Amino acid sequence: MFWKKKKPTTESPPIMSIEQMEEQEQREAFRYIFQGERSLPMVFKDKQVQVLNISAGGLAFKNMGFTQYEADQVTLCLDIPNFMGKPSFSAQLRILTITKNGICHCIFENCTIEEYEIIHKYVLEMQKTDIKKMR
C-alpha cells in the first residue's frame, strides 16, 4: 500500500481587504500629537501634566511618579476650532503602561459616545489647523 504523504500545513497571515487596511490607517490618523507651542495641560492625581498626544481611546503624558493602573477623574478643556458646543471634557483616565522613557499611556474609561465624538472632533480640527499652517 502506498501512503500519501501529507503536506505540512502552514498558517499564513490573514489577507486584509482594502477596507480593513483603510480602517487600520484611519486609526493611526485619529491621534493628535502636540508639537511646538501647542499643549494641553491636565491635572492627574493632583499633579499638573502636559498631554503629549490624544485620541478617542486615550492619551499619553510624561510620568511624574505614577504607577501602572492608577486612575483619576480628569477634566480637559478642549479648545476646539469651529465648534459651538461645550469645550470641556471629563472622564475617568487609567494608566495602562509606562514606557522605559517614562511616558504614561492611558485609556479613557466609561465614556459616552458623545464624549468620544468630542475628542474625535478635537483631533480632526487640530490636524486641519496644522495642515493649514504648513501651506
Secondary structure, DSSP 8 states (H G I E B T S, - for coil): -----------------HHHHHHHHHHHHTEEE--TT--EEEEETTEEEEEEEEESSEEEEE-SS--TT-EEEEEEE---TT--S--EEEEEEEEEEE-TT-EEEEEEES--HHHHHHHHHHHHHHHHHHHHHH-
